[in-house]
Structure formats: C-alpha cells, structure tokens
Amino acid sequence: MLDKVKLDRINELANKKKKAGLTAEEAAEQQQLRQAYIERFREVFRAQLDQIEVVDGDAVTDEKFPN
C-alpha cells in the first residue's frame, strides 16, 4: 500500500473534514491521496488475482451446483 506518512495524512484530512471542514487546497490534496491509494490497492489486488491458479476448471459448474 502507500507509505505510512501518506496514510497518516489521509486519516488526518478525513478527521479534519469531519470536525471543521477542509480548505480547497486540503480537499484537492485529500482527493489526490485517495486516488493514489485506490490505484495502489488495485495494483496489489490485481497481482494477487494473477497469482490464483485454477487447478480443476470443471470443479464448479452450474450443472453441479444449480441455484
């Protein structure tokens, strides 16, 4: 994920938004940090999914497990 400094800043801005609101600059920074977090999350998640190997492609089918 992101480094601890950026995660702490995301949390700091979220708390400030709840308590007092954000300036336009802080809101833009929060949006940028959130976007970076989401992009990194997707990269890591995609890498995890790419590591999954289907051993028996016929194991789960609609015929074997109907609704």
Backbone bond lengths (Angstrom), bond angles and torsions (degrees), N, CA, C in turn:
res aa  C-N    CA-C-N  psi(-1)  N-CA   C-N-CA  omega(-1)  CA-C   N-CA-C  phi
1 M - - - 1.454 - - 1.531 109.87 -
2 L 1.294 115.79 -162.91 1.463 119.93 178.17 1.519 109.85 -75.46
3 D 1.318 115.77 163.21 1.455 118.00 178.42 1.529 110.41 -70.18
4 K 1.314 115.27 163.30 1.460 121.70 -174.06 1.529 112.27 -60.34
5 V 1.310 117.40 -36.23 1.468 120.94 -178.60 1.529 110.41 -61.74
6 K 1.333 117.00 -44.39 1.464 120.37 -179.40 1.523 111.35 -69.99
7 L 1.326 117.29 -39.24 1.463 119.77 177.36 1.525 111.15 -64.01
8 D 1.325 116.36 -41.22 1.467 120.19 177.09 1.523 110.65 -61.87
9 R 1.322 116.53 -39.41 1.473 120.21 180.00 1.523 110.67 -67.21
10 I 1.335 117.52 -39.60 1.471 120.66 176.48 1.527 109.36 -58.22
11 N 1.322 116.45 -47.25 1.465 120.84 -179.73 1.521 112.20 -65.96
12 E 1.325 116.25 -38.91 1.459 120.40 178.38 1.532 110.59 -61.73
13 L 1.321 116.67 -45.14 1.466 120.34 179.51 1.531 111.35 -67.05
14 A 1.323 117.50 -37.48 1.468 120.38 178.45 1.523 110.41 -63.40
15 N 1.327 116.94 -43.24 1.464 120.26 178.62 1.517 111.78 -65.58
16 K 1.323 116.22 -40.98 1.463 119.78 179.45 1.529 110.47 -65.10
17 K 1.334 116.63 -38.19 1.466 120.50 179.55 1.525 110.62 -61.85
18 K 1.326 116.90 -39.35 1.468 121.30 179.29 1.525 111.61 -68.10
19 K 1.331 116.85 -37.48 1.463 120.70 -173.62 1.525 113.42 -86.06
20 A 1.330 116.68 -49.33 1.460 118.88 -170.67 1.514 114.14 -130.50
21 G 1.299 118.07 -10.01 1.452 120.33 -176.08 1.516 110.86 91.00
22 L 1.319 114.97 164.30 1.461 121.06 -177.21 1.516 110.62 -114.90
23 T 1.331 114.55 152.09 1.455 119.36 171.45 1.524 107.63 -76.13
24 A 1.303 116.85 170.11 1.465 120.86 179.42 1.533 110.46 -61.96
25 E 1.332 116.47 -38.85 1.463 120.37 179.44 1.526 110.76 -66.11
26 E 1.329 116.67 -41.72 1.464 120.67 179.57 1.526 111.28 -67.47
27 A 1.324 116.71 -38.04 1.466 120.20 178.08 1.527 110.43 -64.39
28 A 1.321 116.73 -40.71 1.464 120.84 177.66 1.528 110.43 -65.32
29 E 1.328 116.73 -41.41 1.463 120.66 177.77 1.526 110.43 -63.69
30 Q 1.325 116.48 -42.17 1.461 120.56 179.14 1.525 110.60 -61.73
31 Q 1.307 116.70 -43.64 1.457 120.73 179.14 1.534 111.31 -63.00
32 Q 1.311 116.20 -41.72 1.463 120.91 179.35 1.534 110.67 -64.78
33 L 1.322 117.18 -43.93 1.461 121.11 178.71 1.523 111.43 -64.92
34 R 1.314 116.74 -41.42 1.465 120.12 178.42 1.519 110.96 -63.26
35 Q 1.321 116.93 -41.15 1.462 120.87 179.22 1.522 110.74 -63.68
36 A 1.321 116.86 -41.70 1.465 120.54 177.57 1.523 110.63 -63.70
37 Y 1.331 116.71 -39.67 1.463 121.23 178.57 1.529 110.56 -63.13
38 I 1.316 116.99 -45.95 1.466 121.29 -179.43 1.523 111.08 -63.74
39 E 1.319 117.17 -43.38 1.468 120.75 178.67 1.524 110.97 -60.65
40 R 1.325 116.50 -44.60 1.468 120.10 -179.70 1.526 110.70 -66.89
41 F 1.335 116.91 -39.88 1.456 120.78 177.35 1.528 110.51 -59.12
42 R 1.317 116.22 -45.00 1.466 120.35 179.72 1.525 112.12 -63.29
43 E 1.329 116.62 -39.42 1.463 120.23 177.91 1.523 111.15 -61.67
44 V 1.317 116.74 -47.22 1.461 121.63 -178.91 1.525 110.28 -66.06
45 F 1.320 117.03 -42.93 1.462 121.30 -179.42 1.526 110.63 -64.55
46 R 1.323 116.67 -42.89 1.468 121.19 178.02 1.532 110.35 -61.31
47 A 1.325 117.06 -41.58 1.463 121.05 178.61 1.526 110.70 -62.60
48 Q 1.330 116.71 -39.09 1.465 120.31 177.03 1.524 110.46 -65.06
49 L 1.319 116.69 -43.62 1.464 119.86 179.64 1.522 111.42 -64.71
50 D 1.317 117.04 -36.74 1.456 120.67 179.12 1.523 112.26 -66.11
51 Q 1.333 117.36 -21.68 1.449 121.41 179.52 1.534 112.74 -82.65
52 I 1.319 117.54 -11.40 1.460 121.34 -179.16 1.522 108.81 -75.18
53 E 1.305 115.27 132.57 1.449 121.24 179.49 1.524 108.82 -120.56
54 V 1.322 116.63 125.88 1.455 121.72 177.32 1.522 107.26 -81.37
55 V 1.334 115.57 119.34 1.450 120.35 -176.64 1.521 110.55 -86.83
56 D 1.328 116.88 -43.48 1.454 121.55 -179.28 1.520 108.00 -129.87
57 G 1.314 116.50 97.95 1.458 121.37 -177.12 1.508 114.20 -62.64
58 D 1.331 118.25 -19.64 1.458 121.65 -179.61 1.521 112.73 -93.02
59 A 1.304 118.34 0.30 1.467 121.14 -173.10 1.519 112.43 -63.69
60 V 1.299 118.08 -39.07 1.461 121.14 -178.19 1.512 108.71 -122.36
61 T 1.312 115.88 111.98 1.467 121.20 177.82 1.524 108.99 -136.10
62 D 1.304 115.65 163.44 1.454 119.98 178.16 1.521 111.85 -64.97
63 E 1.324 116.58 -31.26 1.464 119.13 -179.65 1.525 111.21 -68.51
64 K 1.302 117.41 -37.13 1.456 120.78 -179.07 1.521 111.92 -78.03
65 F 1.316 116.56 -31.79 1.469 120.83 -177.04 1.526 109.67 -130.18
66 P 1.331 118.81 73.72 1.459 119.49 179.60 1.523 110.76 -70.74
67 N 1.307 115.72 159.97 1.463 120.62 -179.50 1.477 112.63 -69.19
